[in-house]
Amino acid sequence: MKKSSMTLVNPCKYAFLILALSLTACGQEKGNKESQPTAQTESIAPDIDLNAAVMGGNLDAVQQHIKAGTDLNKKEALSGSTPLITAITFEKDEIADALIDAGADLSIKNNDGSTALHVAAFFCRVESVQKLIDAGADKTIKNNYGATARETITAPFEQMKPIYEMMQQQLAPVGLQIDIAEVEKTRPVIAMMLQ
């Protein structure tokens, strides 16, 4: 097998991301089982943690956090993902939109140095990529491996396919859905969007 001298992304470097996302997602609850129904005001955050609300797809709780002034950029401890990065990873589009509209910081990096734009590009989330570009996301930020969001998807698909397959297998139980054929088809579109 001939190796390209222009390979920008070493697929093995995503192993940490896979492990971190797996551990993060497995530790999240779909909701706070102990919370009692209470009257919510605009200044009181809900009992459910913001990251747990994102993982559970609880848009109402996320909106309550926004109204209450909760730190929208608070990183999750294991992966360093912000609520926005998590929302994009797990394709919680309405939540991602709400966080972007509420002013979530688009330049914060997770533990592997990826911003929300890196994650949206890598998972080929076309609408999220466009929303982030429209909101002014910096396309020139590099992750810990020296790659911009565009460069994370320009490596040959054959090299990246096993990474997508492994991530799907590991994270499907917590809600990650990756259509491999769609990702392959969409990567060139994302690359053009990020030029």
C-alpha positions as CSV (number, residue, x, y, z in Angstrom):
1,M,0.0,0.0,0.0
2,K,1.5,3.4,-1.0
3,K,1.5,6.1,1.7
4,S,0.8,9.7,0.7
5,S,3.4,12.1,1.8
6,M,0.7,14.7,2.3
7,T,-1.3,12.9,5.0
8,L,-2.4,15.6,7.5
9,V,-4.2,13.5,10.0
10,N,-2.9,10.4,11.7
11,P,-6.1,8.3,12.4
12,C,-4.6,6.8,15.5
13,K,-4.5,10.3,17.1
14,Y,-8.3,10.2,17.3
15,A,-8.2,7.2,19.7
16,F,-8.0,9.6,22.7
17,L,-11.1,11.5,21.4
18,I,-13.0,8.2,21.0
19,L,-12.1,7.1,24.5
20,A,-12.9,10.5,26.1
21,L,-16.2,10.7,24.3
22,S,-17.1,7.2,25.3
23,L,-16.4,7.8,29.0
24,T,-18.1,11.2,28.9
25,A,-21.2,9.9,27.3
26,C,-21.4,6.8,29.5
27,G,-21.3,8.9,32.6
28,Q,-24.1,11.3,31.5
29,E,-27.7,10.7,32.7
30,K,-30.6,11.3,30.5
31,G,-32.1,13.4,33.2
32,N,-32.0,14.1,36.8
33,K,-34.1,11.4,38.5
34,E,-34.1,13.3,41.8
35,S,-35.5,16.6,40.5
36,Q,-38.9,17.5,41.6
37,P,-41.2,19.5,39.4
38,T,-40.9,23.1,40.5
39,A,-41.9,26.5,39.1
40,Q,-39.0,27.8,37.1
41,T,-38.3,31.4,36.7
42,E,-36.0,33.0,34.1
43,S,-33.2,33.4,36.7
44,I,-33.1,29.9,38.1
45,A,-31.2,27.1,36.4
46,P,-32.9,23.7,36.2
47,D,-31.7,20.9,38.5
48,I,-30.2,19.0,35.6
49,D,-26.6,19.8,34.7
50,L,-26.2,21.6,31.3
51,N,-24.0,18.9,29.9
52,A,-26.5,16.2,30.9
53,A,-29.3,18.3,29.4
54,V,-27.4,18.4,26.1
55,M,-26.8,14.6,26.1
56,G,-30.4,14.0,26.9
57,G,-31.6,16.3,24.1
58,N,-33.5,18.4,26.7
59,L,-33.8,21.7,24.8
60,D,-36.1,23.2,27.5
61,A,-33.5,22.6,30.2
62,V,-30.8,24.1,27.9
63,Q,-32.9,27.2,27.3
64,Q,-33.5,27.5,31.1
65,H,-29.7,27.4,31.6
66,I,-29.3,30.1,29.0
67,K,-31.9,32.3,30.6
68,A,-30.4,31.7,34.1
69,G,-26.9,32.8,32.9
70,T,-25.3,29.4,33.3
71,D,-21.7,29.2,32.0
72,L,-22.4,27.9,28.4
73,N,-18.7,27.2,27.9
74,K,-18.1,25.0,31.0
75,K,-16.0,22.0,29.8
76,E,-16.9,18.5,30.7
77,A,-14.0,17.1,32.7
78,L,-13.0,13.9,30.8
79,S,-13.0,15.1,27.2
80,G,-12.9,18.9,27.7
81,S,-15.9,19.2,25.5
82,T,-18.2,22.2,25.9
83,P,-21.9,21.8,25.7
84,L,-21.8,23.1,22.1
85,I,-19.1,20.5,21.1
86,T,-21.2,17.8,22.7
87,A,-24.4,19.0,21.0
88,I,-22.7,19.0,17.6
89,T,-21.0,15.6,18.2
90,F,-24.4,13.9,19.0
91,E,-26.3,15.9,16.3
92,K,-28.5,17.8,18.8
93,D,-29.0,20.5,16.2
94,E,-31.6,22.6,18.0
95,I,-29.5,22.7,21.1
96,A,-26.4,23.6,19.1
97,D,-28.3,26.4,17.4
98,A,-29.6,27.7,20.8
99,L,-26.1,27.6,22.3
100,I,-24.6,29.4,19.3
101,D,-27.4,32.0,19.3
102,A,-26.9,32.5,23.0
103,G,-23.2,33.4,22.5
104,A,-21.4,30.2,23.3
105,D,-17.6,30.7,22.7
106,L,-16.8,29.2,19.3
107,S,-13.1,29.1,19.8
108,I,-12.9,26.9,22.9
109,K,-11.0,23.7,22.4
110,N,-11.6,20.3,23.8
111,N,-8.8,18.1,25.1
112,D,-7.5,17.2,21.6
113,G,-7.6,20.9,20.6
114,S,-10.7,20.7,18.5
115,T,-13.2,23.5,18.4
116,A,-16.9,23.2,17.6
117,L,-16.0,23.8,13.9
118,H,-13.4,20.9,14.0
119,V,-16.1,18.6,15.4
120,A,-18.8,19.7,13.0
121,A,-16.4,19.3,10.0
122,F,-15.1,15.9,11.2
123,F,-18.7,14.5,11.6
124,C,-19.8,16.2,8.4
125,R,-22.6,18.1,10.1
126,V,-23.3,20.5,7.2
127,E,-25.9,22.6,8.9
128,S,-23.7,23.1,12.0
129,V,-20.7,23.9,9.9
130,Q,-22.7,26.6,8.1
131,K,-24.2,27.9,11.3
132,L,-20.7,28.2,12.9
133,I,-19.3,29.9,9.8
134,D,-22.2,32.4,9.8
135,A,-21.6,33.0,13.5
136,G,-17.9,33.9,12.8
137,A,-16.1,30.7,13.8
138,D,-12.4,31.0,13.1
139,K,-11.5,28.5,10.3
140,T,-7.7,28.9,10.9
141,I,-7.6,27.5,14.5
142,K,-5.5,24.3,14.6
143,N,-6.1,21.4,16.9
144,N,-3.3,19.7,18.9
145,Y,-2.3,17.8,15.8
146,G,-1.7,20.9,13.8
147,A,-4.9,20.6,11.7
148,T,-7.5,23.2,10.9
149,A,-11.2,22.1,10.7
150,R,-10.8,21.7,6.9
151,E,-7.6,19.6,7.3
152,T,-9.4,17.2,9.6
153,I,-11.5,16.0,6.7
154,T,-9.0,16.2,3.8
155,A,-7.1,13.0,4.8
156,P,-8.0,10.2,2.4
157,F,-11.3,8.7,3.4
158,E,-9.8,5.1,3.4
159,Q,-7.6,6.2,6.3
160,M,-10.4,7.7,8.2
161,K,-13.2,5.2,7.6
162,P,-11.9,2.8,10.4
163,I,-12.0,5.7,12.8
164,Y,-15.6,6.6,11.9
165,E,-16.6,2.9,12.2
166,M,-14.9,2.5,15.6
167,M,-16.6,5.7,16.9
168,Q,-20.0,4.5,15.7
169,Q,-19.5,1.1,17.3
170,Q,-18.3,2.6,20.6
171,L,-20.7,5.5,20.9
172,A,-23.9,4.2,19.3
173,P,-25.2,3.0,22.7
174,V,-25.1,6.7,23.9
175,G,-26.6,8.1,20.8
176,L,-23.9,8.8,18.2
177,Q,-25.2,8.0,14.7
178,I,-22.7,8.1,11.8
179,D,-23.9,7.3,8.3
180,I,-20.5,6.3,6.8
181,A,-21.7,6.5,3.2
182,E,-23.1,10.0,3.9
183,V,-19.9,11.1,5.6
184,E,-17.8,9.9,2.6
185,K,-20.1,11.8,0.2
186,T,-20.2,14.9,2.3
187,R,-16.5,15.4,3.2
188,P,-15.7,17.2,-0.1
189,V,-18.7,19.5,0.5
190,I,-17.4,20.4,4.0
191,A,-13.9,20.9,2.6
192,M,-15.3,23.4,0.0
193,M,-17.4,25.2,2.7
194,L,-14.2,25.7,4.8
195,Q,-12.0,27.1,2.1
